[in-house]
Amino acid sequence: MSDGGREAVRADDDVVPASEARRLEERVRELERQLGRKTMEVEILKEALDLARSKKPTLRLNSAPGGGYVRVNPVPDAATAIAAIDGWITDYNEVHPHSRLGFRSPREYIRANVQPAACPV
C-alpha cells in the first residue's frame, strides 16, 4: 500500500480510486463552467432589464388591427395632455420611425420620395 493509502487508513478517511477522484474533479470543473455560463447569462439579463426600463414604456394593444404598440406617456391631468398633443404630433410626423416607411418618419419619407410637380405653364 502506498504511503498516502496508509495515512488515509490511519486517519480513518475513505480511500477512493484515482479514477474516481479524476471523475469527480472533472465533474467539479464542469459544474464550475456551467455556473460561470449561468452567471454570465444573469449579467446579460440584468443589463437587458436595465436597458428596457430606461426606454419609454409601451403598451401592446391586441384590439388594434394587426396588434400594435402605444407609447405610454403618463400625464397628471387633461390640461397637461392637451398642452403636450402638439409635441406628440410633431414627434410622430418628424421623428418617430415607421416600419412601413423604411424606418423613417413621414416627413423624411415625403422628402425622399415625392418629386415637386412640374409647372404646367
C-alpha positions as MATLAB code, in Angstrom:
seq = 'MSDGGREAVRADDDVVPASEARRLEERVRELERQLGRKTMEVEILKEALDLARSKKPTLRLNSAPGGGYVRVNPVPDAATAIAAIDGWITDYNEVHPHSRLGFRSPREYIRANVQPAACPV';
ca = [
       0.000    0.000    0.000;
       1.296    3.474   -0.770;
       2.135    5.953    1.939;
      -0.944    8.046    1.105;
      -3.181    4.983    1.470;
      -1.664    4.054    4.812;
      -2.057    7.620    6.055;
      -5.737    7.662    4.967;
      -6.424    4.372    6.742;
      -4.637    5.544    9.868;
      -6.675    8.821    9.859;
      -9.836    6.756    9.291;
     -10.540    8.594    5.966;
     -12.269    6.998    2.986;
      -9.943    5.779    0.275;
     -11.144    6.175   -3.333;
      -9.503    5.043   -6.524;
      -7.596    7.667   -8.527;
     -10.023    7.200  -11.448;
     -12.938    8.107   -9.184;
     -11.073   11.179   -7.921;
     -10.383   12.255  -11.546;
     -14.043   11.736  -12.461;
     -15.146   13.854   -9.510;
     -12.620   16.589  -10.380;
     -13.918   16.639  -13.967;
     -17.469   16.933  -12.632;
     -16.453   19.860  -10.411;
     -14.813   21.589  -13.422;
     -17.983   21.030  -15.499;
     -20.178   22.458  -12.737;
     -17.862   25.465  -12.367;
     -18.052   26.024  -16.150;
     -21.857   25.834  -16.103;
     -22.030   28.160  -13.111;
     -19.822   30.657  -14.942;
     -22.086   30.484  -18.008;
     -25.202   30.974  -15.868;
     -23.562   33.900  -14.091;
     -22.793   35.474  -17.466;
     -26.405   34.905  -18.614;
     -27.698   36.550  -15.436;
     -25.460   39.578  -16.023;
     -26.679   39.868  -19.641;
     -30.305   39.634  -18.498;
     -29.712   42.302  -15.840;
     -28.264   44.631  -18.490;
     -31.224   43.929  -20.784;
     -33.670   44.724  -17.977;
     -31.861   47.968  -17.179;
     -31.966   48.931  -20.858;
     -35.649   48.033  -21.163;
     -36.528   50.019  -18.059;
     -34.662   53.072  -19.331;
     -36.772   53.219  -22.515;
     -40.198   54.791  -22.692;
     -42.853   52.338  -21.545;
     -45.028   50.823  -24.257;
     -48.328   49.025  -24.170;
     -49.269   46.215  -26.557;
     -52.788   46.558  -27.928;
     -54.287   43.298  -29.121;
     -57.521   45.064  -30.046;
     -55.808   47.210  -32.692;
     -55.898   45.823  -36.242;
     -52.902   43.510  -36.502;
     -51.947   44.379  -32.949;
     -49.797   47.383  -32.228;
     -47.868   49.280  -29.629;
     -48.773   52.508  -27.934;
     -46.236   54.568  -26.082;
     -47.378   55.195  -22.525;
     -46.864   58.815  -21.605;
     -48.176   59.416  -18.092;
     -49.656   62.879  -17.625;
     -51.077   64.260  -14.401;
     -54.236   65.817  -15.865;
     -56.169   66.677  -19.032;
     -54.702   70.181  -19.327;
     -51.174   68.766  -19.396;
     -52.206   66.187  -22.007;
     -53.802   68.846  -24.223;
     -50.684   71.011  -23.962;
     -48.497   68.043  -24.960;
     -50.522   66.977  -28.022;
     -48.694   69.314  -30.437;
     -45.357   67.854  -29.352;
     -46.649   64.305  -29.760;
     -47.921   65.027  -33.286;
     -44.616   66.639  -34.224;
     -42.705   63.655  -32.831;
     -44.934   61.207  -34.711;
     -44.585   63.005  -38.039;
     -40.985   64.233  -37.885;
     -39.029   61.958  -35.538;
     -40.759   58.618  -34.910;
     -39.618   55.880  -37.359;
     -42.325   53.864  -39.121;
     -41.584   50.332  -40.350;
     -43.794   50.722  -43.457;
     -41.780   53.788  -44.445;
     -38.405   52.070  -44.223;
     -37.992   53.135  -40.593;
     -38.186   56.809  -41.486;
     -40.540   59.454  -40.201;
     -43.370   60.500  -42.538;
     -41.618   63.830  -43.191;
     -38.345   62.053  -44.108;
     -40.239   59.684  -46.379;
     -42.033   62.517  -48.171;
     -38.801   64.484  -48.641;
     -37.050   61.432  -50.094;
     -39.851   60.141  -52.355;
     -42.090   62.975  -53.504;
     -40.973   64.974  -56.503;
     -42.263   68.508  -56.898;
     -44.943   68.778  -59.529;
     -43.834   70.186  -62.881;
     -45.032   73.644  -63.642;
     -47.831   73.323  -66.240;
     -47.021   76.683  -67.791;
];
